[in-house]
Amino acid sequence: MPEKSQNSDDELQAEYRFDYQKAKPNRFAAYSGTQQLTVVVLDEDVAQVFNTPESGNECLPFLGRVV
């Protein structure tokens, strides 16, 4: 079994401290090309009608325009 490290407090070493004031957003993140997904939890009676993602994706945009 490996010996315990001298830093048993689980504190980060000084060289690993991150200065959040110098942080910048990732300018390439928006261009990743991946589709953003939104998860929605449906009530049980609604989930019985829209039991697949395809059924919900087909009908709900139409209902959104009607409302």
C-alpha positions in Angstrom: 0.0 0.0 0.0 1.4 3.5 -0.9 2.5 5.7 1.9 0.4 8.8 2.7 1.7 12.0 1.3 2.9 14.7 3.6 0.0 16.9 2.6 -2.8 14.9 4.2 -5.2 17.9 4.3 -6.0 17.4 0.6 -4.9 21.0 0.0 -3.6 22.0 -3.4 0.0 22.7 -3.8 0.8 26.4 -4.5 1.7 25.7 -8.1 -1.8 24.3 -8.7 -3.8 27.2 -7.3 -6.0 28.7 -9.9 -6.4 32.5 -10.1 -10.1 32.9 -11.2 -9.6 36.7 -11.7 -7.3 35.9 -14.6 -9.7 33.3 -16.1 -11.2 33.9 -19.6 -14.0 32.1 -21.3 -13.1 29.4 -23.8 -13.5 31.2 -27.1 -13.6 27.9 -29.0 -16.3 26.3 -26.9 -19.2 27.8 -28.9 -17.8 26.3 -32.1 -17.5 22.8 -30.9 -20.1 21.6 -33.4 -21.9 19.5 -30.8 -25.6 19.8 -30.4 -26.8 21.3 -27.1 -29.3 19.2 -25.3 -31.9 20.3 -22.8 -33.4 17.8 -20.4 -37.0 18.2 -19.4 -38.8 16.1 -16.8 -42.4 15.4 -17.8 -45.3 14.6 -15.6 -46.2 11.0 -15.8 -49.4 11.5 -17.8 -47.6 13.7 -20.3 -44.7 11.1 -20.5 -47.3 8.5 -21.5 -48.2 10.5 -24.6 -44.7 11.6 -25.5 -42.9 8.3 -24.7 -40.0 8.8 -27.2 -37.9 11.9 -27.9 -39.1 11.8 -31.5 -42.8 12.0 -30.6 -42.1 15.0 -28.4 -39.8 16.7 -30.9 -42.5 16.3 -33.6 -45.4 17.7 -31.7 -44.2 20.2 -29.2 -42.8 22.8 -31.6 -46.3 23.0 -33.2 -47.9 23.4 -29.8 -45.4 26.1 -29.0 -46.5 28.1 -32.1 -50.2 27.7 -31.2 -49.9 28.9 -27.6 
